[in-house]
């Protein structure tokens, strides 16, 4: 399974597959609301973090922390799903 446009610490995965997208969409939906809002505004609405912070009425450092938390959580889900997928192929 690969998630094309989603980049985690271990590098970029290749072409996105429908299963990978479903995993990622589900993981994004399950983020805590404060992390979800920052992630979606920044990554999907292309809003700079200072604008995200202003839009949500929070400090920029808090917006950065929430984005980092979202990315850590999402990478964990992606890594887990890819490990599961790899073991199923073996």
C-alpha positions as CSV (number, residue, x, y, z in Angstrom):
1,X,0.0,0.0,0.0
2,X,1.3,3.4,-0.8
3,X,-0.1,6.9,-0.2
4,X,1.6,8.9,-3.0
5,X,1.2,12.5,-1.8
6,X,1.5,11.8,1.9
7,X,5.1,12.1,3.2
8,X,6.2,10.7,6.5
9,X,9.6,10.7,8.1
10,X,10.8,7.6,6.3
11,X,10.4,9.2,2.8
12,X,7.7,9.6,0.3
13,X,5.6,6.6,-0.7
14,X,5.0,6.1,-4.4
15,X,1.7,6.0,-6.4
16,X,-1.4,6.3,-4.2
17,X,-3.8,3.3,-4.0
18,X,-7.5,3.5,-3.1
19,X,-6.9,1.5,0.1
20,X,-4.2,3.9,1.2
21,X,-6.4,6.9,0.6
22,X,-9.1,5.3,2.6
23,X,-6.7,4.7,5.5
24,X,-5.5,8.3,5.4
25,X,-9.0,9.8,5.1
26,X,-10.2,7.8,8.0
27,X,-7.1,8.8,10.0
28,X,-7.7,12.5,9.2
29,X,-11.3,12.2,10.3
30,X,-10.3,10.6,13.6
31,X,-7.8,13.4,14.5
32,X,-8.7,15.4,17.6
33,X,-10.8,18.4,16.4
34,X,-8.1,21.0,17.2
35,X,-5.5,19.0,15.2
36,X,-7.9,18.2,12.4
37,X,-8.8,21.9,11.9
38,X,-5.2,23.0,11.7
39,X,-4.2,20.1,9.4
40,X,-7.1,20.6,6.9
41,X,-6.7,24.4,6.7
42,X,-3.0,24.2,6.2
43,X,-2.7,21.1,3.9
44,X,-6.0,21.2,1.9
45,X,-6.8,24.9,2.0
46,X,-3.1,25.9,1.5
47,X,-3.4,28.4,4.3
48,X,-0.1,29.5,5.8
49,X,0.2,28.7,9.5
50,X,0.0,32.3,10.6
51,X,-3.3,32.6,8.8
52,X,-4.5,29.3,10.3
53,X,-3.7,30.6,13.7
54,X,-5.5,33.9,13.1
55,X,-8.5,32.1,11.6
56,X,-8.8,29.8,14.6
57,X,-8.0,32.5,17.1
58,X,-4.9,30.7,18.5
59,X,-1.2,31.5,18.8
60,X,1.0,30.5,15.8
61,X,3.1,28.3,18.1
62,X,0.0,26.4,19.1
63,X,-1.0,26.0,15.5
64,X,2.5,24.6,14.7
65,X,2.2,22.2,17.7
66,X,-1.2,21.0,16.6
67,X,0.0,20.5,13.0
68,X,3.0,18.5,14.3
69,X,0.8,16.4,16.5
70,X,-1.5,15.7,13.5
71,X,1.4,14.7,11.3
72,X,2.8,12.4,14.0
73,X,-0.5,10.7,14.4
74,X,-1.1,10.3,10.7
75,X,2.4,9.0,10.1
76,X,1.8,6.4,12.8
77,X,-1.4,5.3,11.2
78,X,0.2,5.2,7.7
79,X,3.3,3.3,9.0
80,X,1.0,0.8,10.8
81,X,-1.2,0.2,7.7
82,X,1.8,-0.2,5.4
83,X,3.4,-2.7,7.8
84,X,0.1,-4.6,7.9
85,X,-0.1,-4.6,4.1
86,X,3.5,-5.8,3.7
87,X,2.9,-8.7,6.1
88,X,-0.2,-9.7,4.2
89,X,1.7,-9.8,1.0
90,X,4.4,-12.1,2.5
